[in-house]
Amino acid sequence: MKIASKRTLHDMELRVHGATWNTIAEYLGRHKRVLTRWVGYYAADWQRLFSEAEQRAADELPRPS
């Protein structure tokens, strides 16, 4: 298992928050194919980031009365 740097984790957050791979690649000045490898290289971090984002979204939903 590879460990993502703080910078990579920050950059991964862009995708978690809805930016497209193309947008992220342009913003970071990197190739899209490098960025899409994050999913496999940093699978545990990726899963954690998306789980946290899903939980935040669920917490923002209105509670039934």
N, C-alpha and C positions, 0 to 999 in steps of 0.2 A: 504494500500500500504506500502510495506517495503522499507526502504531506504538502499541502498548498501553502505558499508564502502568504503573508498578510496582504501583499499587493494583489496576488492572484485571487484571494478570497474577496477582496474588495471588487475586483473586476467581475468575478462570478456573480456578485450581487446585482450587477447591471442586468444580467439575464433573468435572475430571479424576480426582478421588479418589472419585467415585461419587455425589455429592449430586445430587438431582433439580433441574431448573430451578425448580420450585415452591418447594422448600426453600431454594434459594439466594436466590430473589426475596424470600421472607419474611424470611430472615436479614439480607439487605442493605437491605430496605425499598425495593425497586425493582420495577418491572413486569417480569414474565417476558418479555414481548415485547422489551424492551430487551436483556435478557441473551442471548436466543437470537440476536440480531444479531451477537454477538461472533464467531460461527463465520465469518461472511462478512467482517466488518470487519477482523478480525485473523487471517486464514486462516493466515499463515505461523507466527505464534505458537501458534495453536491446534494446528496439525500438529506443531510441535516439542514442545509440552507432552504431547500424546498419545503421540508416539513415545518420549519419555523415560519416560513411565509404563509403556508396553508393555515397554520394555527393562528397567526395574526389576522388573516382574512376572516376566519371563523369567529374570532373574538369580536370583530367589528360588526357582525351580523346582528340585527335586532333580535332581542329575546321575545319568544311568543308570550302573550299575556294570558 
